[in-house]
């Protein structure tokens, strides 16, 4: 069993726990209205520069390239935000500021799902009149095909495993390419063109959140080109790929979809006429171009670079264009127990004591813009968070004595050599790796740094267990944001050993504890919210006792608004600007 063994999350009360911030907005913004006054955090809980003006071009840039533009093969949070411009799932988060942005509404479906049996079977009714960009009607069979298609992790290594693990697939099923003609009605049925029913192995009351993921976005079977589909996913949303615009490593252009109808999509304003995306742009250049007005958005949502932060915060007109949300994200380092000598717990504990936590925080820009020092996996805004620190050090700067004692206990009194992976295009991750290199050298651990491309970081490198072992990647810089803001949405894909796959694309490569898996299974049958939240804290402690994760900071981000953007606000579910809402004033 996989993720299906996990907790049945009560689909209520999440917004009350999500998106709180220690930096309330100023300068005329409010939780219920909008503001045209530029001020720091003006878009945090309200709409900055509200407008219904249509037309213009939104210009986005990425400091690298995403894992994929294919809805069935993406797991970067910013892509889950952006992909809604050309793809529609059964449900979606509200396109509004404040806590309500963590609430689900119907998207392709007229509303949230219904279950006659307490969460083991889920049915969705599609809206009438839905069409793909080529004018072909969208039916429930297209949603079913999309879910069947993404099952094949040899073709689509990235993306969560919720649907693969939860649904009652026929024995030996491998997806539409390898199991051609196999009847999958045990998992998904489509009694008519507007009805789709999912059949789960085990009841899961939070399935509406799974129905929000891009993997549910419909795919027209006749237009499926497999691994090449990323070059032109067929749109079900207001924008579509301009023919021939996708260039690997360069970017692409989205234009209006003539077969999209506002009548069938009450959630998307679709204000601009065109959206340009540029790949592999230097991060500091992106900052400078947004400041100058040449770009509108740095799509990754990770915030300005450290080099730009002081400029923004000390220049009044730039600070007035900035927002500093607290988000449900942890920046951390994975310590795989499959890589020697980290198969010995005490060697992992040595790292916990040797590392200077404050240097990790500094790498991300300091407490204000980078985030708070972390000692747990769960960020404080996630239900189930428990405050504890199993590896305290003086002033959080490391403890050489305790680290060396742990090294002696693991049979490496003189230290050892290991490799550390990070995403090469992210200066903050490189700074984290350098901080580890410097701190661990004090106790005799030599760390060789390995920068890998962000696009393939999980599918080929730090998410590929065989590669990790073969290349002695004892440390991998990582980051994780909640798929939705509760204990399940945060922990499920990063602590269950059963989501680890040798084909690559693993969101978990280091946590392999049967006791953790057992607690996840236990939680599934726990209907009491208080008791269920307590289990998340237990899991957190077990992982930290194993020392297979080094938690760095609970994330903040210093975001910069483009000069001419309208309808700007933080979607608290994603933790950065809601890309669906944006417009241009000129």
FENFENJO-V939735 format. One record per helix or strand of 2 or more residues. SS is the DSSP state (helix for helix, strand for strand). FROM is the first residue (numbers start at 1). TO is the last residue. If there is no record, write none. Layout:
ss=SS from=FROM to=TO
ss=SS from=FROM to=TO
This chain:
ss=helix from=3 to=5
ss=helix from=15 to=17
ss=strand from=34 to=35
ss=strand from=47 to=48
ss=strand from=57 to=61
ss=helix from=71 to=73
ss=helix from=77 to=85
ss=strand from=91 to=93
ss=helix from=99 to=102
ss=strand from=104 to=106
ss=strand from=121 to=126
ss=helix from=140 to=150
ss=helix from=162 to=166
ss=strand from=188 to=192
ss=strand from=195 to=200
ss=helix from=207 to=210
ss=helix from=214 to=216
ss=helix from=221 to=223
ss=helix from=226 to=231
ss=strand from=239 to=241
ss=strand from=251 to=256
ss=helix from=262 to=264
ss=strand from=274 to=278
ss=helix from=283 to=292
ss=strand from=297 to=298
ss=helix from=306 to=314
ss=helix from=316 to=319
ss=strand from=322 to=323
ss=strand from=326 to=334
ss=helix from=345 to=354
ss=helix from=357 to=363
ss=helix from=366 to=369
ss=strand from=371 to=373
ss=helix from=394 to=396
ss=helix from=400 to=409
ss=strand from=417 to=423
ss=helix from=427 to=441
ss=strand from=446 to=452
ss=helix from=454 to=461
ss=helix from=465 to=470
ss=strand from=473 to=481
ss=helix from=487 to=495
ss=helix from=497 to=499
ss=helix from=514 to=524
ss=helix from=529 to=546
ss=strand from=549 to=556
ss=strand from=559 to=560
ss=strand from=565 to=566
ss=strand from=570 to=571
ss=strand from=576 to=577
ss=strand from=583 to=584
